[in-house]
Amino acid sequence: MTSLSHDRYCDEILAQTDALRAVLTGADLGVTVPTCPDWTLRELAVHVGGAHRWVGETVRTRATEEVPEDKVPGLEGPDGADPAALDAWLAEGAAATVAALREAGPDAEVWTWVTEQRTAFWARRMTHETAVHRADAALAARAPYEVDAEVAADTIEEWLGIVALAQEEGDPEAAELRGGGRSLHLHATDVPGAEWLIEFGDDRFTWRQAHEKATVALRGTLTDLMLVFNRRLKPTDPRVEVLGDAALLDFWLDRSSFG
């Protein structure tokens, strides 16, 4: 599976934001988000909308270094507790950021926190930032959650790349994701070919798409695999199945919990 097109990411940022707004409509915005317990549902929404605005400002200005948050207009969200104001603020921020991404195209040079200094990075990152936090919101509001198969698969691929980068840069937790002879298999039961084999080498881990026996296998729908991989669904949940050494899956999840 390959990453999506720039236009598709832009479309998804809008679609995921609209779906998040739908979850928030009529929900108790003061409820604690179980997967982000430091936040209420409103604070989660402000985090997502603030991220959109920060990226939009980064792209619009073609920033060559990290943009300070106090330089981003409207980052803190609307004043007061009016749900309609929050809804409008989310919609406006996502639309403005997508407009900036579309105008720039995928190859404009811009600051990012990875080696890829292109707007393409931000289009992909904001797609998955929004999709995963929409899952947080759905859990808090006890609403159903589903994500398109291509988006769910790309969320897994992107996160593997982020953890690999952290390992390369010496993150102490990610550095432990090695040790020859062990492997982790992700197997989507509803999407043919949506499988990954993560192999722990002597110095680092690698991954590829493959259907092979592993030290531990995680089976479930592609959406649920993505949720477990992003620590939004526990691997003990009956919606998924763990076969083999469950401690190795826990080992992975514990050491890829940053970001």
Residue pairs with C-beta under 8 A, 6 or more apart in sequence:
1 150
1 153
1 154
1 157
1 193
1 194
1 209
3 124
3 154
3 157
3 158
4 12
4 124
4 127
4 150
4 151
4 154
6 101
6 105
6 106
6 119
6 120
6 123
7 102
8 150
9 101
9 120
9 123
9 124
9 126
9 127
10 98
10 101
10 102
10 123
12 127
12 130
12 131
12 148
12 151
13 52
13 94
13 97
13 98
13 101
13 123
13 126
13 127
13 130
14 94
14 95
14 98
16 127
16 130
16 131
16 134
16 151
17 48
17 52
17 90
17 91
17 94
17 130
18 91
19 134
20 45
20 48
20 90
20 130
20 133
20 134
20 137
21 87
21 90
21 91
23 134
23 137
23 138
23 141
23 143
24 41
24 45
24 83
24 86
24 87
24 90
24 137
24 141
25 83
25 87
27 41
27 137
27 140
27 141
27 143
28 41
28 141
29 40
29 41
29 42
29 45
29 81
29 83
29 86
30 40
30 41
30 42
31 40
31 41
31 140
31 141
32 39
32 40
32 140
33 39
33 40
33 41
33 43
33 44
33 136
33 137
33 139
33 140
34 139
34 140
35 135
35 136
35 139
35 140
35 231
35 232
36 44
36 133
36 136
39 47
41 137
41 140
41 141
42 81
42 86
44 133
44 136
44 137
44 140
45 77
45 86
45 90
45 137
46 76
46 77
46 86
47 133
48 90
48 129
48 130
48 133
49 77
49 86
49 89
49 90
49 93
49 94
50 69
50 72
50 75
50 76
50 77
50 93
51 126
51 129
52 90
52 93
52 94
52 96
52 97
52 126
52 130
53 72
53 73
53 74
53 75
53 93
53 96
53 97
54 67
54 69
54 72
54 75
55 97
55 122
55 125
55 126
56 93
56 96
56 97
56 100
56 101
57 63
57 67
57 71
57 72
57 73
58 67
58 110
58 111
58 122
59 97
59 100
59 101
59 104
59 108
59 110
59 119
59 122
60 100
61 67
62 104
62 108
62 109
62 110
63 110
63 111
64 110
64 111
65 111
66 111
66 113
67 111
69 75
74 89
74 93
77 86
77 89
78 85
78 86
78 88
78 89
79 85
94 130
97 126
101 119
101 122
101 123
104 110
104 119
105 119
106 118
106 119
106 120
106 123
107 118
107 119
107 120
108 118
108 119
109 117
109 118
110 117
110 118
110 119
110 122
111 117
112 118
112 121
112 122
114 121
114 165
115 165
124 154
124 158
125 158
127 151
127 154
128 151
128 154
128 155
128 158
128 159
131 147
131 151
131 155
132 155
132 230
132 232
134 145
134 147
135 145
135 147
135 227
135 230
135 232
136 232
137 143
138 144
138 145
139 145
139 232
145 223
145 227
146 223
147 155
147 223
147 226
149 190
149 191
149 194
149 222
152 222
152 223
152 225
152 226
153 188
153 191
153 194
153 222
153 226
155 226
155 229
155 230
156 186
156 196
156 225
156 226
156 229
159 229
159 230
159 256
160 196
160 198
160 207
162 259
163 174
163 177
163 205
163 256
164 174
164 204
164 205
166 173
166 174
166 258
166 259
167 174
167 175
167 177
167 178
167 204
167 205
168 204
171 258
173 254
173 255
173 256
173 257
173 258
174 255
174 256
174 258
176 251
176 255
177 200
177 204
177 205
177 251
177 252
177 255
177 256
178 200
178 201
178 202
178 203
178 204
178 205
179 200
179 202
180 200
180 201
180 202
181 200
181 215
182 199
182 200
182 215
182 245
182 248
183 197
183 198
183 199
183 200
183 212
183 214
183 215
183 216
184 197
184 198
184 214
184 215
184 216
184 217
184 218
184 248
184 249
184 252
185 195
185 196
185 197
185 198
185 211
185 212
185 213
185 214
185 216
185 217
185 218
186 195
186 196
186 198
186 217
186 218
186 225
186 229
187 194
187 195
187 211
187 217
187 218
187 219
187 225
188 194
188 195
188 220
188 221
188 222
188 225
189 219
189 220
189 221
190 221
190 222
191 222
193 209
194 222
194 225
195 209
195 210
195 211
196 207
196 208
196 209
196 210
197 207
197 208
197 209
197 210
197 211
197 212
197 214
198 205
198 206
198 207
198 252
199 205
199 206
199 207
199 208
214 244
215 244
215 245
215 248
216 242
216 243
216 244
216 245
216 246
216 248
216 249
217 242
217 243
217 244
218 225
218 228
218 235
218 240
218 241
218 242
218 249
219 240
219 241
219 242
219 243
220 228
220 239
220 240
220 241
221 239
224 233
224 237
224 239
224 240
225 240
227 233
228 234
228 235
228 237
228 240
228 253
229 253
231 253
231 257
233 239
233 240
235 242
235 246
235 249
235 250
235 253
236 242
242 249
